[in-house]
Each structure stands twice: as structure tokens, then as C-alpha cells.
Amino acid sequence: MSIKTTGKYGLTAVSLAVTVALGGASFTAVADEATANNEKIEQIAVVGTRAAPRSVGDSPVPIDIIDAEELAKNGSTDMIDMLVTAVPSFNSRAQPISDAATLIRPVNLRGLPSDSTLVLVNGKRRHRASVIAFQGGGLNDGAQGPDISVIPGVALKQVEVLRDGASAQYGSDAIAGVMNFALNDSSEGGSIAVQSGQYYEGDGATTTVEANLGLPLTDAGFINISGQLKQADATSRSVQRPDAANLIAEGNTAVANPAQIWGNPEIKDDYTVFINTGLDISDSAKVYAFGNVSSREVTGGFYYRNPHNRGNVFSLDDGATLLVGAVNGDPSSCGIVPIPKNLDGSDGNVLTSQPYQDVVLGDDNCFAINQLYPGGYTPSFGGTVEDKSFFAGVKGEIAEWNYDLSAGWGNNKAQFRLNNSVNPSMGLESPKNFNTGAYEQDELTANFDLSRFLSIGGKDVSFATGIEYRKETFTIYQGDEASWKAGPYADQGFVIGSHGFKGFGPESAGENSRSNIGIYIDTETQMTDDWLVNAALRYEDFTTFGDTLNYKLATQYSVSEDLSVRASHSTGFRAPTVGQENVVNTQTSMINGQLVQSFIAPPSDPLASYHGAQPLKPEESTNFTLGAVFESGDFFLTVDYYNIEVIGRLAQSSPVDVLASSHEDLKALGVQNPELISAVTFYTNDFDTTTRGVDIVASYEAQILGGDAKFSYNQNLNVTTVDKYNPDTTDEGKVKRLEKGIPLDRFNLTWSQSWDKLSANLRANYFGKYFATHADDTSDWGSEIANSAITLDLNVSYQIIDGLGLTVGANNLLDQKAQRIKDSAYSVVGGQYYESGPFDYNGGFYYGKLSYSF
């Protein structure tokens, strides 16, 4: 049942709750009375309007509200996994071998990347993560969005998901929509819970402890503290690589089995603490503050380096001969060491060959990296992610104006490390473990918002205006010298830097900042008792690339007491982040089944500009939505169509080959050792897309089986078309991934049943066909259209005594397997299943949870 507002914005339960939400602290007592009259008042959404926060059914734009109880019905304690099952147009996937994306998992809403969705906490802009998704992202390739996994469910009252463009209301990043995480504001009681589980395969054991405590702050305020501590073991869905198996068969005893682990990373010491507080300082003013401190250590796998053929480490000719270095600087003083071949074309054991014994082991002047890693090596990539934020403000009412003055700071830092690797250019003197440097994202935000009701032409008009200042800083910290230096053997063909993830050198390290100012006007009125109209206009000016002006129009019309129709039209933008404008990195990518070392350069870098990079500019979008809301008794249904056109989409380019013919030109431009760079990628605005879809949300409540039942159905149909692209920087594989990388059709059907002390939840998740890729390889070798699948989630809870409850359950109850990699790529890089799928490739996960509330 929705909560209706009056046509003239009278003092109904909703408008009173709205006044409190926007700063009218003097109405707290009246709002409490309103809450008592309608127990669903907490289902009011603040996003989508600056007038009266309203129920889902009364909103002119589509909004999902997921309360804390619904979030808790998921076996995962990761916020991303909770939302994937609650919002069908919200997608994410695991990141087994994805460079920095392993540390912070990217997400997407309505088929757009993570940085196209604006994230708010208590209505305030959340800072970005420092990590940029260079690999493994698919739609998120090159995205830099916030890290929402640090927000624990225990800290929340509800999550509001606005599925509509809102740049004119909230600024950059709101092309796909807005997610607002409303923190728990209880001034009493609390809870503590311990949950433990693991995958059916017997790995990935996860233990989570979480707690919440609400305390009064005098008799006019509250302080609410939430904390979560989590540990998660790694998983392995690996098989032995054929090349590694052959080495073992030939007598190489230094090769591990499996040589490469393909699975989820290990997560240790994952903790987060959130504090939310508020205090009435007068009848018309309230101060508030909230923030968090979070940290986690993540360790994942990397690709196996074959000791016969890994380019610029073990060989220069794809495994025909071994790469042998000369201490005296003259490679011709060392002999040639061919890789022995069997009659069937497979490799023999070079370690036991006579040329290896004579040249590498018999001559002190000559060496090979095989002496450090006779069985090859698989680097271990990981890091520590630290996240902090603090916001404070005062809001209230002066002379019929509601005001909200606030300022906040957010910081995210990822310190990277690479173990079990080598800087080949340093030869046998190279260390094996490296601190490769760090990325840090730092943001300052200040807001001043005003709102009131005006009488214009005999109508009450909600009028809101405000100004926002933001400063965004992205810093790259230098790694250990050994992780980036060009050793004495670089000119003999040995690659520079820690292999797999080159450390950041002095030329890469540094700080870059940008600031901007935004000014908006937002109006809303009831043209008639049945017709609501909203309009917004926003101007923003950036110090780096100029200004932008965006607008939004939204309306809702009540056809009858049960049926209303709604529509919106807006323009939007997404500014390139400071990180995207300045980031550098070296990554190992899979192209046509081969590992290729590529360098990510800023568009202003000579290497990138030589290959076509241009200064970045904001994406521009146009959004249309059209929908209907039907509500009758205990049945609720919304259907919304959306169309999102994005011009000049920003993403990482496809790898552009660095040709030998360009080496001299690049050296003249100041590029160091271009002969050791296979390919370059950079950020570019080189393609346009149109995303169309339909969201269906339905629920029904009934009394069955002697208890209370609720049925919920959520469906998303989503189609993205790449309208234009530059084939020099965006290849066909990337286009196919953009268009088909997520299921075209997804739905969740949930049955929640409760009795006196017993409750159960059964959810069916359908995932349609999608373009599956292995190790980000979009060629025919490592990709195909994957089949649709259905997974089932089940949990059962029992109230042992008052306040003490036990829950047992399973995600993917029937252990539905992910799409198996087709035979041409199966096991070649150690994996069994396509990791790019929409559900967890690790299979079924069971868990138990003991919780106590007081």
C-alpha cells in the first residue's frame, strides 16, 4: 500500500516526513505521530525529488526501496551481491584475474558502467574508489566508480535506487540513475550477528561478524554505530594448463599443479565502521554528521609465465630459443639455447638439454631467468584498500526556507603489491616481491541547499535551489625502485619492471586535481489534484574542460485511484575523472589466446597521442522514460520503459599495436624503450550508444498456509546498441561485449513466508543469454554466446527466543554451473568456466547465521 500526498501539499504524514528529511527538525514529534498512524512511513524515498520525498507509487520516476530486512535475506554479506539479487537492472561479476579490479569490483545499472550511476550516502555524494577497472569489467572497462562494497547492510535503514537520469538534479555521473544509502538512525537498541559459510566445493570459507548499536545523544539526538569484520578464503575452479602438464611430463619438477589458480581472491582483515549521528540544537535547527573507516587486504592470482616462451622474459622468438642474457653486455658472447621439440611438436625439457647446461649453467657470463624460475612462475597480485569519509552539516528552517549546509571529505587508497614475480631487466639480481605503488582518490564536497513552497497563480509550487563545490584529486605514488627501473639487461630484450604489474616510476607519480561548481534550480507542483509536474535545471563549470547545462522534466498523472502514468525527459553528462585523465599502468591482456603486455597512458602522453589519443571531454546523454503504476489492495505493479542515448562515451581503448616502424619516432618524442611495449591503450570518447529497456516490478501480499506471504517479481529487459565507433580504437569484440555482455533478460521471483517464529524465503533468479568471454578475450578462441540459466536461493529463519534467531540457507541451492569454456580455450589459461557470467561461477554456497537483537 502506498502513501498518498495531498494535491496542495498539505500537512499529511508524507509532507511532515519530508520536512524533517529536508531540515525541519521542529516537526520531529509530529512526524513520530505520523509514523504511528502509518507503519510504512519508512518506505518514503528522498531521491528523485527535492520537494516531497514520497512513496514508490507516487513518484514520477521509477524508484526501488530495499530495506535492511530484505538485504539480510541474501546469503552474501557483500553489498554488491545483495543488490544484484534485489535490483534486476543492477549487475556485477566476480574478478578472478583482473589487475586492480580484483581489489574493488565494478558494477553497472541499466547496462551502463559503474561511474554512470551516482552514489549517495544520507543524500550526500559518495567519493569514488581509487581503483580503475582496467580489465575484467566488460561494460565497466575503464570505469572509476565508488566502492559500495565497504557499506555493510547492518549500517543501513534502506537503499533507494532511482532508475532514471538525474544529472540536472544531482550533477555528473547520474546518467543511469542514483543510489542513496540511508544509514540507520535509531537511537536505541542494537544487534549482533555471526555468519559463516562456504561453497559446495569446500573452499571460499567466509566468516562475518557484524553489529549495530543505537544510543541517545542527550534527549534530542542519536548516535548509531555499525561495524563489520569479514574474512574470505580464496576459491579455485582451476584445471592444469596443457603447457604446464607437458612440462611436468617432460620432467620439470618445479611446475606447480595447477600452475595457475582461477578463482576468487583471498580477503583478509576486511573491516568497516560507520557512524551516523544527529542532534536537535533548537526547535528549528539540527546538526548531523556521519562517516566511515574501512580497510581490507585482497590477494588474487595472475597468469602463468611459461619458462620456455614468455616473451621478453624467457624468449624473444615465441619459444624457439631461450632468451639468454650476457653479464658483459654482449649477447653474442653467449651461445644459442634452442628449446628442444618432440616429434609431435610439443616442448621437451630445456633444463636438461646440453646447450642449456653448456651456455646457461656452464658460463658465468651467461644467464637465463629460468635459473630463478625453472618451472616458470605465476605472480600473486594484491593490495590493501583503505576507505575513509566524514560529512557534517546543519539543517533547519529560517523564515519559511528550509536550508541544509554541509561539507564532507572522502578518501580511497589502494596500495598494490606483486609477489612471486621478477624484473627481468635486472637479471638474476632481481627481487621476487614488489611494492608497486598506490592510487589515491581524495574528494572534498560542500553544499548549500534551500527549499520552500511558493504560491504562484493560486498553486503551491515547491522551489529548491542550491550550490555545490567539489574538488577531486587523484594521486599516483611511486613503487619500489626495483618494480619500475630499467635494469642493465633492458637493451638485451628483457622487459622492464615487475612483470605482470609494472611499478609506478617517478615519471608516473604525482598529484592531479580538478574542481567544479554546480548551481541548480528544481521546481515541482500539482497542476491539478491528479497531475504532478517537475522541472530541474543545473549548470556546472569545471576547471579542466569548461561548463555544461542540463535539464529534466518529469510528470505523473493519476488516471484513476488505482492507476497512474508517468514520464520523464532529461539531458545528462558524465565528466571524465581526474584518474581517467592521468592514470598510467602496465597490464597483461589475453588476445587471441596469447598474453600481450600493454601500457595504459594518459591521453596527453606522447605514446598515446602518437597513436591517436585526444583530450577527454564529458559524455553527453539524453534520457526518456515512460511508465505506469497500478496499485489495488495488496497488489502493486510498475512498468517503465527507458531509452538512454550517450554521445562520446568514455572508455579505455582497445589495445593499439606499437609497431617497430614507429620506435624511432617515439624515442624522438621522449618515450623510453618503446621496443618493449607491445601495445598501448588510452581513454577516449570514441563511441556512441543507445540503451533501451523495460523494468517490471510487482508485489502481492496474502494470507496462505496459515501465515503471511509476500510475492515479489522484478524483471529487466535491456538492449544496448553501439551506434557509432572508431575502429582504430574500439574493436568489434569490444562492441559485441558492450551490446551483449550482460543478459538481455533478467528476473527475480521471490516468495517470502512467515509464521510466528518461523520464516522462509525462496528466490528464483533467471539470467538470459549473454556474450561470454574468457580472460577478456573477445576473439572466437575465448568467447561465445552463453546459455540462459536459473538459480535458486533459499533461507529459513527460526526465532529461538525473543531477540535470538538462527538462519540457515544457500545461494544457488541446486549448484547451477556457470557456462563451461568451449573446448578451444578450456584449461589453456587454467579456467573451467566463463568468469564473465551474471552469476557466481563458483557454484552453490551454503551458510548459517546466528543473530541477536536487543
KELUM-955620 format. One record per residue (C-alpha): x, y, z. Coordinates in steps of 0.05 Angstrom, whole numbers, padded with zeros to 5 digits, always signed. Layout:
REM KELUM-955620
XYZ/...
***
This chain:
REM KELUM-955620
+00000+00000+00000/+00029+00067-00019/+00024+00132+00019/-00013+00186-00018/+00003+00260-00016/-00049+00315-00020/-00057+00357-00082/-00037+00421-00045/+00020+00391-00005/-00019+00396+00059/+00009+00371+00125/-00001+00298+00112/+00043+00244+00140/+00086+00247+00078/+00097+00322+00076/+00114+00323+00150/+00165+00268+00140/+00191+00307+00081/+00201+00370+00122/+00241+00331+00173/+00283+00299+00118/+00298+00367+00087/+00314+00401+00152/+00251+00419+00190/+00275+00390+00256/+00218+00423+00295/+00168+00374+00266/+00201+00312+00297/+00145+00299+00346/+00091+00307+00293/+00129+00260+00247/+00131+00208+00301/+00056+00212+00307/+00050+00204+00232/+00094+00143+00236/+00048+00113+00287/-00011+00124+00241/+00023+00090+00182/+00075+00038+00197/+00103+00042+00126/+00126+00114+00131/+00199+00090+00128/+00187+00068+00057/+00190+00141+00035/+00244+00157-00016/+00285+00221-00014/+00319+00212-00083/+00285+00236-00146/+00255+00299-00118/+00275+00359-00078/+00204+00373-00058/+00167+00319-00021/+00200+00252-00012/+00147+00203-00030/+00127+00130-00036/+00148+00089-00096/+00079+00091-00126/+00073+00167-00121/+00139+00181-00154/+00141+00209-00226/+00205+00169-00237/+00219+00095-00222/+00248+00082-00152/+00265+00018-00116/+00267+00017-00040/+00304-00041-00008/+00300-00042+00068/+00351-00072+00115/+00308-00134+00127/+00305-00150+00052/+00381-00141+00046/+00391-00190+00103/+00355-00245+00064/+00417-00255+00020/+00469-00305+00040/+00525-00258+00019/+00546-00202+00065/+00576-00162+00007/+00531-00102-00010/+00542-00113-00085/+00516-00185-00082/+00456-00161-00040/+00436-00110-00092/+00446-00157-00152/+00390-00201-00126/+00346-00142-00105/+00350-00098-00168/+00348-00136-00234/+00379-00078-00275/+00438-00078-00227/+00495-00125-00248/+00564-00145-00225/+00610-00204-00232/+00669-00237-00199/+00740-00214-00217/+00788-00274-00215/+00847-00245-00254/+00833-00171-00268/+00891-00129-00243/+00864-00074-00196/+00791-00092-00209/+00805-00153-00165/+00810-00105-00106/+00747-00065-00120/+00692-00099-00160/+00657-00054-00211/+00582-00054-00221/+00532-00029-00272/+00460-00004-00272/+00415-00007-00334/+00472-00032-00377/+00517+00028-00364/+00584+00029-00327/+00593+00039-00252/+00613+00112-00258/+00547+00127-00295/+00509+00116-00230/+00514+00169-00176/+00521+00141-00106/+00497+00180-00045/+00501+00165+00029/+00448+00201+00070/+00435+00242+00008/+00507+00266+00002/+00554+00248-00056/+00598+00188-00042/+00671+00192-00064/+00699+00149-00119/+00745+00090-00109/+00818+00099-00128/+00818+00036-00170/+00801+00039-00243/+00774-00024-00277/+00827-00037-00330/+00809-00109-00340/+00751-00156-00327/+00699-00101-00328/+00665-00113-00395/+00616-00056-00394/+00658-00025-00338/+00722-00025-00379/+00758+00037-00355/+00705+00057-00304/+00721+00091-00238/+00660+00087-00193/+00651+00087-00118/+00667+00025-00077/+00599+00007-00048/+00623-00059-00021/+00650-00022+00041/+00579-00005+00062/+00553-00062+00106/+00479-00079+00107/+00478-00075+00183/+00492+00001+00178/+00431+00015+00134/+00359+00034+00143/+00345+00026+00069/+00373+00034-00001/+00337+00077-00051/+00352+00064-00125/+00329+00117-00174/+00327+00085-00243/+00327+00148-00284/+00375+00201-00309/+00384+00255-00257/+00444+00297-00277/+00402+00360-00276/+00386+00347-00202/+00450+00316-00175/+00505+00330-00225/+00557+00287-00260/+00552+00210-00261/+00475+00206-00255/+00464+00183-00327/+00438+00114-00308/+00409+00135-00242/+00422+00147-00168/+00432+00101-00109/+00422+00130-00039/+00445+00090+00021/+00405+00115+00081/+00442+00099+00146/+00409+00071+00208/+00387+00129+00252/+00359+00090+00311/+00374+00120+00380/+00363+00055+00418/+00372-00020+00413/+00421-00058+00371/+00441-00124+00342/+00500-00171+00334/+00506-00229+00284/+00557-00281+00264/+00552-00315+00196/+00595-00369+00167/+00591-00408+00102/+00629-00438+00044/+00620-00463-00027/+00595-00533-00042/+00665-00547-00069/+00692-00539+00001/+00731-00474-00009/+00717-00400-00003/+00701-00405+00071/+00673-00337+00094/+00662-00312+00165/+00628-00246+00180/+00615-00213+00247/+00571-00151+00246/+00539-00107+00299/+00497-00045+00307/+00484-00001+00368/+00437+00058+00375/+00447+00107+00432/+00412+00172+00452/+00452+00235+00446/+00420+00274+00503/+00345+00272+00496/+00346+00308+00429/+00390+00266+00385/+00421+00199+00369/+00486+00165+00353/+00485+00100+00314/+00547+00057+00306/+00555-00002+00259/+00613-00048+00246/+00631-00108+00204/+00691-00155+00204/+00699-00206+00148/+00749-00259+00125/+00741-00297+00059/+00785-00353+00034/+00804-00359-00038/+00769-00406-00086/+00797-00447-00143/+00758-00470-00204/+00823-00487-00240/+00849-00544-00282/+00921-00556-00302/+00943-00518-00364/+00965-00564-00422/+01032-00528-00428/+01046-00538-00354/+01024-00611-00357/+01072-00622-00415/+01130-00591-00376/+01115-00638-00317/+01111-00698-00364/+01179-00678-00392/+01210-00680-00322/+01206-00607-00300/+01193-00617-00225/+01188-00542-00210/+01119-00534-00242/+01060-00529-00194/+00995-00567-00203/+00955-00528-00221/+01005-00477-00247/+00952-00423-00245/+00894-00411-00197/+00829-00386-00228/+00783-00365-00172/+00760-00312-00124/+00815-00274-00087/+00830-00283-00013/+00804-00226+00030/+00834-00214+00099/+00824-00164+00155/+00763-00134+00119/+00733-00086+00169/+00688-00025+00165/+00658+00021+00217/+00602+00071+00203/+00577+00124+00250/+00513+00164+00239/+00492+00219+00287/+00443+00277+00293/+00423+00328+00346/+00368+00379+00351/+00401+00444+00374/+00337+00484+00373/+00264+00479+00353/+00284+00496+00281/+00355+00470+00272/+00392+00404+00273/+00465+00386+00266/+00486+00319+00236/+00549+00280+00220/+00566+00212+00191/+00627+00176+00165/+00665+00112+00159/+00733+00079+00166/+00746+00016+00126/+00803-00029+00104/+00816-00096+00072/+00872-00138+00043/+00860-00174-00022/+00905-00225-00056/+00889-00256-00123/+00922-00296-00177/+00954-00278-00244/+00972-00312-00309/+01025-00367-00310/+01090-00349-00344/+01115-00408-00385/+01191-00417-00376/+01200-00432-00450/+01162-00379-00487/+01140-00319-00445/+01160-00260-00487/+01217-00215-00464/+01227-00258-00402/+01244-00329-00426/+01244-00320-00502/+01245-00269-00558/+01220-00315-00613/+01158-00347-00583/+01194-00406-00553/+01240-00426-00610/+01302-00408-00569/+01314-00386-00497/+01328-00313-00482/+01400-00313-00455/+01430-00251-00424/+01503-00232-00422/+01533-00201-00359/+01586-00167-00402/+01532-00134-00444/+01548-00172-00508/+01494-00225-00522/+01536-00252-00579/+01586-00277-00528/+01535-00328-00506/+01512-00386-00548/+01442-00402-00572/+01398-00447-00530/+01343-00478-00572/+01280-00504-00538/+01280-00580-00552/+01220-00605-00591/+01188-00673-00591/+01164-00708-00654/+01092-00686-00641/+01115-00613-00637/+01110-00608-00561/+01167-00579-00520/+01219-00621-00488/+01255-00601-00424/+01304-00545-00437/+01333-00552-00367/+01364-00619-00384/+01386-00601-00454/+01461-00598-00468/+01460-00526-00495/+01427-00503-00431/+01479-00539-00389/+01536-00511-00431/+01513-00439-00441/+01470-00420-00381/+01500-00464-00327/+01570-00472-00356/+01587-00399-00369/+01586-00347-00313/+01577-00292-00364/+01511-00321-00388/+01444-00327-00352/+01370-00341-00363/+01311-00324-00319/+01299-00400-00316/+01353-00401-00262/+01306-00361-00217/+01242-00396-00240/+01259-00464-00272/+01185-00482-00274/+01161-00414-00295/+01122-00370-00247/+01052-00345-00231/+01053-00276-00199/+01008-00263-00140/+00974-00195-00145/+00941-00159-00087/+00938-00098-00044/+00908-00061+00014/+00847-00017+00003/+00833+00037+00055/+00770+00079+00053/+00750+00138+00097/+00697+00191+00096/+00666+00245+00140/+00607+00291+00128/+00577+00343+00175/+00524+00396+00168/+00467+00435+00197/+00397+00439+00171/+00334+00473+00193/+00284+00528+00177/+00291+00603+00173/+00234+00649+00150/+00197+00594+00114/+00260+00569+00080/+00288+00500+00093/+00363+00501+00089/+00418+00449+00090/+00491+00470+00096/+00542+00413+00094/+00614+00395+00078/+00648+00329+00071/+00712+00292+00054/+00723+00223+00024/+00786+00185+00011/+00802+00117-00020/+00873+00090-00027/+00895+00025-00058/+00966+00002-00043/+00988-00050-00094/+01037-00108-00087/+01062-00162-00133/+01095-00225-00106/+01129-00285-00139/+01149-00244-00200/+01213-00214-00228/+01241-00151-00261/+01273-00188-00320/+01316-00128-00339/+01353-00136-00272/+01372-00208-00288/+01387-00255-00231/+01395-00197-00183/+01321-00181-00186/+01278-00187-00123/+01216-00231-00128/+01168-00189-00086/+01150-00117-00102/+01112-00058-00073/+01088-00029-00139/+01059+00037-00114/+00989+00063-00099/+00930+00101-00126/+00893+00151-00081/+00827+00186-00094/+00812+00246-00050/+00748+00288-00054/+00722+00350-00018/+00649+00370-00025/+00609+00429+00002/+00535+00441-00008/+00485+00495+00009/+00412+00478-00008/+00349+00519+00001/+00277+00498-00009/+00207+00525+00006/+00136+00526-00020/+00114+00586-00061/+00044+00607-00081/+00044+00621-00156/-00020+00630-00195/-00060+00601-00138/-00018+00538-00136/+00032+00513-00085/+00099+00506-00120/+00158+00471-00088/+00221+00511-00104/+00291+00488-00089/+00359+00516-00106/+00430+00506-00084/+00503+00508-00099/+00555+00453-00095/+00631+00457-00095/+00675+00396-00107/+00749+00384-00111/+00775+00318-00136/+00848+00296-00130/+00879+00233-00159/+00949+00215-00136/+00997+00162-00161/+01051+00140-00111/+01117+00113-00134/+01132+00040-00123/+01197+00006-00101/+01254+00024-00149/+01262-00049-00169/+01189-00050-00191/+01199+00002-00246/+01272+00011-00261/+01305-00007-00327/+01359-00056-00306/+01425-00067-00341/+01395-00120-00387/+01337-00079-00416/+01375-00067-00481/+01384-00143-00489/+01309-00152-00496/+01289-00165-00423/+01225-00128-00405/+01228-00072-00354/+01194-00071-00286/+01159-00122-00242/+01129-00169-00292/+01053-00172-00293/+01042-00105-00260/+01098-00055-00271/+01110-00009-00213/+01097+00065-00218/+01162+00103-00231/+01179+00176-00218/+01153+00196-00286/+01084+00167-00268/+01079+00190-00196/+01046+00256-00179/+00982+00291-00159/+00928+00319-00205/+00867+00359-00183/+00804+00389-00212/+00749+00430-00181/+00679+00448-00204/+00619+00489-00182/+00547+00468-00194/+00484+00510-00188/+00414+00482-00195/+00340+00501-00193/+00287+00448-00181/+00212+00461-00181/+00151+00417-00172/+00076+00429-00169/+00008+00396-00174/-00023+00426-00236/-00087+00392-00214/-00103+00342-00160/-00085+00287-00209/-00027+00318-00247/+00043+00328-00219/+00098+00364-00258/+00172+00370-00240/+00227+00411-00275/+00301+00419-00259/+00359+00457-00288/+00432+00451-00270/+00495+00488-00291/+00565+00462-00275/+00633+00492-00290/+00697+00451-00288/+00767+00479-00284/+00794+00430-00336/+00745+00427-00394/+00692+00480-00387/+00618+00481-00369/+00554+00443-00382/+00479+00458-00375/+00427+00403-00365/+00353+00399-00354/+00300+00350-00332/+00224+00346-00339/+00182+00294-00303/+00107+00284-00295/+00056+00237-00266/-00019+00234-00279/-00069+00195-00239/-00117+00162-00287/-00157+00132-00230/-00150+00116-00157/-00111+00053-00176/-00074+00073-00240/-00025+00129-00256/+00022+00141-00315/+00089+00176-00311/+00143+00201-00358/+00209+00239-00357/+00257+00270-00405/+00326+00295-00387/+00396+00310-00412/+00457+00289-00373/+00532+00286-00372/+00589+00248-00341/+00654+00284-00332/+00718+00244-00343/+00750+00232-00276/+00817+00261-00257/+00841+00189-00252/+00819+00173-00323/+00855+00235-00349/+00921+00218-00314/+00926+00144-00298/+00984+00101-00321/+00991+00027-00315/+01020-00035-00348/+00975-00095-00356/+00977-00165-00385/+00918-00179-00431/+00894-00242-00468/+00887-00230-00543/+00871-00289-00589/+00896-00336-00535/+00963-00301-00527/+00987-00258-00468/+01004-00188-00490/+01037-00134-00447/+01004-00066-00459/+01015+00002-00430/+00958+00048-00408/+00978+00120-00419/+00943+00187-00406/+00915+00218-00470/+00967+00273-00463/+01025+00224-00461/+01068+00224-00525/+01058+00149-00533/+00982+00156-00531/+00977+00220-00572/+01022+00189-00626/+00971+00133-00633/+00910+00179-00637/+00892+00199-00566/+00855+00266-00558/+00839+00308-00496/+00779+00279-00459/+00711+00312-00456/+00647+00296-00418/+00598+00245-00442/+00530+00273-00461/+00465+00236-00452/+00391+00242-00468/+00342+00202-00427/+00269+00185-00439/+00225+00143-00393/+00152+00125-00397/+00116+00082-00345/+00054+00064-00307/+00038+00048-00235/-00021+00003-00215/-00039-00008-00143/-00101-00044-00118/-00107-00072-00048/-00046-00115-00035/-00024-00117-00108/+00028-00068-00134/+00057-00063-00204/+00103-00014-00241/+00124-00019-00313/+00176+00030-00340/+00207+00037-00409/+00273+00075-00415/+00316+00100-00472/+00386+00127-00458/+00428+00156-00513/+00501+00170-00495/+00545+00211-00542/+00621+00207-00536/+00622+00150-00487/+00686+00148-00447/+00724+00083-00440/+00792+00051-00447/+00810+00040-00520/+00824-00029-00548/+00899-00045-00550/+00934-00008-00606/+00997-00044-00632/+01062-00007-00623/+01097-00023-00688/+01172-00029-00698/+01168+00024-00753/+01147+00075-00700/+01202+00062-00650/+01249+00117-00673/+01193+00168-00677/+01171+00150-00606/+01242+00155-00580/+01247+00225-00610/+01183+00243-00572/+01215+00220-00506/+01183+00151-00500/+01232+00104-00464/+01244+00034-00491/+01185+00032-00539/+01211-00033-00566/+01190-00067-00501/+01117-00042-00508/+01073-00089-00548/+01011-00045-00547/+00983+00019-00517/+00913+00036-00492/+00885+00103-00470/+00820+00135-00452/+00778+00162-00509/+00708+00188-00526/+00704+00146-00589/+00635+00113-00590/+00561+00128-00582/+00508+00081-00554/+00433+00075-00545/+00407+00033-00487/+00334+00013-00486/+00298-00029-00435/+00238-00044-00393/+00235-00052-00317/+00177-00090-00286/+00167-00090-00210/+00108-00125-00178/+00089-00149-00108/+00029-00183-00076/+00014-00198-00003/-00033-00252+00021/-00050-00299+00078/-00033-00370+00058/-00010-00434+00093/-00031-00403+00160/+00018-00346+00155/+00036-00282+00119/+00062-00288+00048/+00092-00236+00001/+00108-00249-00072/+00156-00203-00108/+00174-00202-00181/+00228-00158-00213/+00247-00161-00286/+00294-00123-00331/+00299-00127-00407/+00359-00088-00433/+00387-00077-00503/+00448-00034-00518/+00466-00014-00589/+00532+00016-00608/+00511+00070-00658/+00579+00095-00678/+00651+00078-00661/+00722+00089-00684/+00751+00023-00709/+00821+00048-00695/+00809+00050-00620/+00746+00007-00609/+00749-00063-00640/+00690-00107-00658/+00700-00151-00597/+00691-00091-00551/+00628-00071-00589/+00599-00141-00581/+00614-00140-00507/+00580-00073-00499/+00519-00097-00536/+00513-00168-00508/+00559-00171-00447/+00501-00175-00397/+00437-00217-00405/+00385-00184-00447/+00333-00210-00399/+00336-00220-00323/+00284-00231-00270/+00277-00250-00196/+00215-00283-00167/+00214-00285-00091/+00165-00318-00043/+00172-00296+00029/+00132-00334+00081/+00128-00321+00156/+00094-00351+00215/+00100-00336+00289/+00172-00357+00299/+00190-00386+00232/+00202-00352+00165/+00229-00373+00097/+00249-00340+00032/+00254-00375-00035/+00280-00336-00095/+00287-00357-00167/+00337-00318-00209/+00334-00322-00285/+00392-00299-00328/+00383-00296-00403/+00435-00308-00457/+00496-00265-00458/+00564-00257-00493/+00612-00296-00450/+00687-00281-00452/+00745-00316-00420/+00803-00274-00394/+00773-00214-00431/+00788-00247-00497/+00732-00229-00546/+00760-00270-00604/+00728-00335-00627/+00781-00371-00588/+00757-00347-00520/+00684-00326-00526/+00614-00349-00546/+00541-00335-00532/+00526-00369-00465/+00461-00404-00449/+00408-00378-00403/+00406-00405-00332/+00363-00406-00268/+00390-00407-00198/+00351-00416-00133/+00366-00383-00065/+00334-00407-00001/+00339-00387+00072/+00299-00408+00133/+00299-00370+00199/+00275-00390+00267/+00266-00346+00328/+00295-00387+00384/+00277-00338+00439/+00260-00265+00439/+00316-00229+00403/+00356-00292+00386/+00348-00321+00316/+00381-00374+00273/+00383-00373+00197/+00408-00427+00150/+00407-00422+00075/+00441-00430+00009/+00453-00387-00052/+00450-00425-00117/+00416-00481-00079/+00418-00531-00136/+00490-00515-00154/+00476-00489-00224/+00542-00489-00261/+00567-00429-00299/+00577-00436-00374/+00635-00483-00387/+00691-00454-00430/+00687-00482-00500/+00738-00535-00518/+00785-00489-00557/+00800-00449-00494/+00784-00498-00439/+00842-00502-00390/+00890-00463-00434/+00896-00409-00381/+00874-00453-00324/+00799-00440-00321/+00738-00484-00329/+00681-00432-00332/+00670-00365-00363/+00681-00316-00307/+00643-00260-00343/+00575-00290-00328/+00520-00255-00288/+00521-00304-00230/+00577-00334-00188/+00618-00384-00227/+00640-00416-00161/+00574-00453-00154/+00529-00465-00094/+00544-00431-00027/+00513-00452+00040/+00515-00413+00105/+00489-00407+00175/+00476-00343+00215/+00464-00332+00289/+00437-00263+00307/+00414-00227+00370/+00374-00163+00372/+00362-00121+00434/
***
